[in-house]
Amino acid sequence: MDPATVFLFALLGLFVLLALRMPIAIALAIVSALGILAIRGPRAALSMVGSETHDFAAHWTLSAIPMFLLMGAFAFQGGLTTSLFKAGRIWLSRLPGGLAVATNAATAMFAASSGSSIATSAAMTRLAAPEMLKAGYAPSLATSVIACAGTIGALIPPSILFVVYAWFAQENVGQLLMAGLLPGLLTAGAYTLLIIVRVKMNPALAPKVEDHFSWSDRMNVLKEIWPIPFLMVVVMGSIYGGFATATEAAALGSIATLLLVILRGNFSWTFIRDAVNDAVTSSASVFLVALGAALFSKLLALSGIPPMIGDFIETSNMSALQLVFLVIALYLVLGMFLDPIGILLITLPILLPAFDALEMNLIWMGVIIVKMIEIGLLTPPVGLNVFVVKGVLGDQVELKEIFKGVMWFLLAEIVIMGLIIGFPEISLLLPNMME
């Protein structure tokens, strides 16, 4: 059978297995192994399965993933993130929709320290949603701000998605991590502006909270949350300054987080056990999916389709902007059904040859792709972050109320994506300064 036809059958089989709810790591491994077997035969297939998975797992770039996950686990299990919402409330509650603004800021910082949108949404729903609902905030606003702000963590370092993208695209992981910083801050700022404008137009969304805090209260709460911005400066500063690679910065961040937990008196063997367990479980989950995707990439290479994609792009006279919009449409659809890592690893082997054919900047495209993957966590019918918030709150808020609020933030995302596409410098300024 023609190798290209084998790949198409494998791709069809992959989506069938995913529709049957088979774990994406297993589905990728099965269809890839069978496809390689059909093209090269049993002995070559067995050799490739062993060599490809080893070469992938042993790659130095990917060692940043368990280190970043360990850093986030230390911060969460050590209680470094528990005061973020409290600090936001004390400093921002006087603004229109102040509790929602505070939640947006706290969730973005929590996501940046944990590296997981889903974990952030679950944790912040427990911390912030009851406070907003108790204060009379509209359920649609109180829940949607958490679901949406949780996605910012994929852009602000440390970002697992950027590390994985860097390996596939063979780009500098440090530059990619820094590329997401300004778009992440832009997103957080746009969300804040959206909340304030909406509450100004409809004050019933967020009744004014009559909290009065002194400057002493404001200064005292900063003493509780300073470790998080400090850790972000340690990680980003060491990468941006060229003092450390992304992996070294992740290891430095993990050590610094552990020392901060010890200094704050929260160290215990239970803390170590829980943090390491969280990091190992999350790392294993990411790497199992990634190993399956590595085999899928090998199958794609053997099929001969990447050169065909490049030739098609060149002969069709497709512009870079047209390809960007095609990518956006693709990720909007896939984001409704698949998890972020799975989407990234299935699509990159197919899309990268197209980007190369049009000589597109792969760092800029990395920001667009990661941003679109995170938007996919919000879009119906299967916005994963939305279902996480719903799962934590149970029957307190209806699912349609959460999606109703999310739609406003998706309108903001249209503007944000327009700015990122129209002004690539937003993504490329910091990476270019590192050269």
Residue pairs with C-beta under 8 A, 6 or more apart in sequence:
1 38
3 39
3 302
3 303
3 304
4 303
4 304
4 305
4 308
6 35
6 38
6 39
6 299
6 303
7 35
7 299
7 300
7 302
7 303
7 305
9 35
10 31
10 32
10 34
10 35
10 296
10 299
11 31
13 30
13 31
13 34
14 27
14 28
14 31
14 296
14 346
17 26
17 27
17 30
17 31
18 24
18 27
18 337
18 338
24 289
24 292
24 338
24 339
24 342
25 285
25 288
25 289
25 291
25 292
26 292
27 292
28 289
28 292
28 293
28 295
28 296
28 345
28 346
29 291
29 292
29 295
31 296
31 299
32 292
32 295
32 296
32 298
32 299
33 45
33 49
33 295
35 299
35 302
35 303
36 44
36 45
36 48
36 49
36 295
36 298
36 299
36 302
37 45
39 299
39 302
39 303
40 48
40 302
48 295
48 298
49 295
52 294
52 295
52 298
53 291
53 294
53 295
55 294
56 62
56 167
56 290
56 291
56 294
57 287
57 290
57 291
59 167
60 247
61 163
61 166
61 167
61 173
61 246
61 247
62 163
62 164
62 167
62 287
62 290
63 247
64 158
64 163
64 173
64 245
64 246
64 247
64 249
64 250
65 160
65 163
65 164
65 283
65 286
65 287
66 279
66 280
66 283
67 247
67 250
67 251
67 253
67 254
68 115
68 158
68 160
68 163
68 250
68 253
69 115
69 160
69 278
69 279
69 282
69 283
69 286
70 254
70 275
70 276
70 279
71 113
71 115
71 158
71 231
71 235
71 250
71 253
71 254
71 257
72 113
72 114
72 115
72 116
72 119
72 158
72 279
73 274
73 275
73 276
73 278
73 279
73 282
74 80
74 254
74 257
74 258
74 261
74 275
75 81
75 113
75 114
75 227
75 228
75 231
75 257
76 113
76 114
76 119
76 123
76 275
76 278
77 271
77 274
77 275
77 278
78 257
78 258
78 260
78 261
78 264
78 266
78 267
78 271
78 275
79 261
79 264
79 266
80 113
80 227
80 228
80 231
80 257
80 260
80 261
80 264
81 109
81 110
81 113
81 114
81 123
81 228
82 127
83 221
83 224
83 225
84 105
84 106
84 109
84 110
84 225
84 228
85 102
85 103
85 106
85 124
85 127
85 128
85 131
86 221
86 224
87 102
87 106
87 221
87 222
87 224
87 225
88 101
88 102
88 103
88 105
88 106
89 98
89 99
89 102
89 131
89 211
90 211
90 213
90 217
90 218
90 221
91 102
91 218
91 221
92 98
92 101
92 102
92 105
93 99
93 102
93 209
93 211
93 213
94 211
95 101
95 196
96 195
96 196
96 199
96 200
96 203
96 206
97 137
97 141
97 195
97 196
97 198
97 199
97 205
97 206
98 206
98 209
99 128
99 131
99 132
99 135
99 137
99 142
99 206
99 209
100 132
100 137
100 141
100 142
100 145
100 195
100 199
100 206
101 192
101 195
101 196
102 128
103 124
103 128
103 132
103 142
103 145
103 146
103 149
104 145
104 149
104 188
104 191
104 192
104 195
105 188
105 192
106 124
106 127
106 128
107 120
107 121
107 124
107 128
107 145
107 146
107 149
107 150
107 152
108 149
108 152
108 153
108 156
108 184
108 188
109 225
109 228
109 229
109 232
110 120
110 123
110 124
110 153
111 117
111 120
111 149
111 150
111 151
111 152
111 153
111 154
111 156
112 152
112 153
112 156
112 157
112 158
112 184
112 228
112 232
113 228
113 231
113 232
114 120
114 123
114 153
115 153
115 158
115 159
115 160
116 153
116 160
116 282
117 150
117 151
117 153
117 154
117 340
117 374
117 377
117 385
118 150
118 377
118 384
118 385
118 388
120 150
120 153
121 146
121 147
121 150
121 385
121 388
121 389
122 388
122 389
122 391
122 392
124 146
124 149
124 150
125 143
125 146
125 388
125 389
125 392
125 393
126 392
128 142
128 146
129 142
129 143
129 146
129 389
129 392
129 393
129 397
132 141
132 142
132 206
133 139
133 142
133 396
133 397
135 206
135 207
135 209
136 206
136 207
137 205
137 206
137 207
138 204
138 205
138 206
138 405
139 396
139 397
139 398
139 401
139 402
139 405
140 401
140 402
140 404
140 405
141 195
141 198
141 205
141 206
141 405
142 397
142 405
143 389
143 390
143 393
143 397
143 401
143 402
143 405
144 386
144 402
144 403
144 404
144 405
144 406
144 408
144 409
145 191
145 195
145 405
145 409
146 389
147 377
147 378
147 383
147 385
147 386
147 388
147 389
147 402
147 406
148 191
148 378
148 385
148 406
148 409
149 188
149 191
150 377
150 385
151 187
151 374
151 375
151 377
151 378
151 385
152 184
152 187
152 188
152 374
153 159
154 160
154 161
154 162
154 180
154 340
154 370
154 371
154 373
154 374
155 180
155 181
155 183
155 184
155 187
155 367
155 370
155 371
155 374
156 180
156 181
156 184
156 185
156 232
157 177
157 178
157 180
157 181
157 232
157 235
157 236
157 239
158 177
158 235
158 250
158 253
159 177
159 180
159 370
160 286
160 341
161 340
161 341
161 344
161 370
161 373
162 173
162 176
162 177
162 179
162 180
162 366
162 370
163 173
163 176
163 177
163 246
164 286
164 290
164 341
164 344
164 345
165 171
165 176
165 344
165 348
165 366
165 369
165 370
166 172
166 173
166 176
166 246
166 366
167 173
168 297
168 345
168 348
168 349
168 352
169 348
169 352
169 362
169 366
171 362
171 363
171 366
172 431
173 245
173 246
174 239
174 240
174 245
174 246
174 249
174 434
175 363
175 430
175 431
175 434
176 363
176 366
176 431
177 236
177 239
177 246
178 236
178 239
178 240
178 430
178 431
178 434
179 363
179 364
179 366
179 367
179 427
179 428
179 430
179 431
180 367
180 370
180 427
181 236
181 430
182 426
182 427
182 429
182 430
183 367
183 371
183 416
183 420
183 426
183 427
186 416
186 419
186 420
186 426
187 371
187 413
187 416
190 412
190 415
190 416
191 409
191 412
194 408
194 409
194 411
194 412
195 206
198 205
198 408
199 205
199 206
227 257
227 260
227 264
230 256
230 260
231 253
231 256
231 257
231 260
234 249
234 252
234 253
234 256
235 249
235 250
235 252
235 253
236 249
237 243
238 244
238 248
238 249
238 252
239 245
239 246
239 249
240 430
240 433
240 434
242 434
244 252
261 267
261 271
286 341
289 341
289 342
289 345
290 341
290 345
292 345
293 345
293 346
293 349
296 345
296 346
296 349
297 348
297 349
300 306
300 349
300 350
301 349
305 350
306 349
306 350
306 352
306 353
307 353
309 350
309 353
309 354
309 357
310 353
310 354
310 356
310 357
311 357
313 323
313 354
313 357
313 358
314 357
318 358
319 358
320 358
320 360
321 421
323 354
323 355
323 358
323 360
324 365
324 368
324 421
327 351
327 365
327 368
327 369
327 372
328 368
328 372
328 417
330 347
331 343
331 347
331 369
331 372
331 373
331 375
331 376
332 372
332 375
332 376
332 379
334 343
334 346
334 347
334 376
335 343
335 372
335 373
335 375
335 376
335 377
335 379
336 376
336 379
336 380
336 381
336 382
336 383
337 382
338 346
339 384
340 373
340 374
340 376
340 377
343 373
343 376
344 369
344 370
344 373
347 369
348 369
351 369
352 362
355 362
355 365
361 424
361 428
363 427
363 428
363 431
364 424
364 427
364 428
367 420
367 427
368 417
368 420
368 421
368 427
371 416
371 417
371 420
372 417
375 410
375 413
375 417
376 383
377 383
377 384
377 385
377 386
378 385
378 386
378 406
378 409
378 410
379 410
380 386
380 403
383 403
383 406
386 399
386 402
386 403
386 406
387 399
389 397
389 402
390 397
390 399
390 402
419 426
420 426
420 427
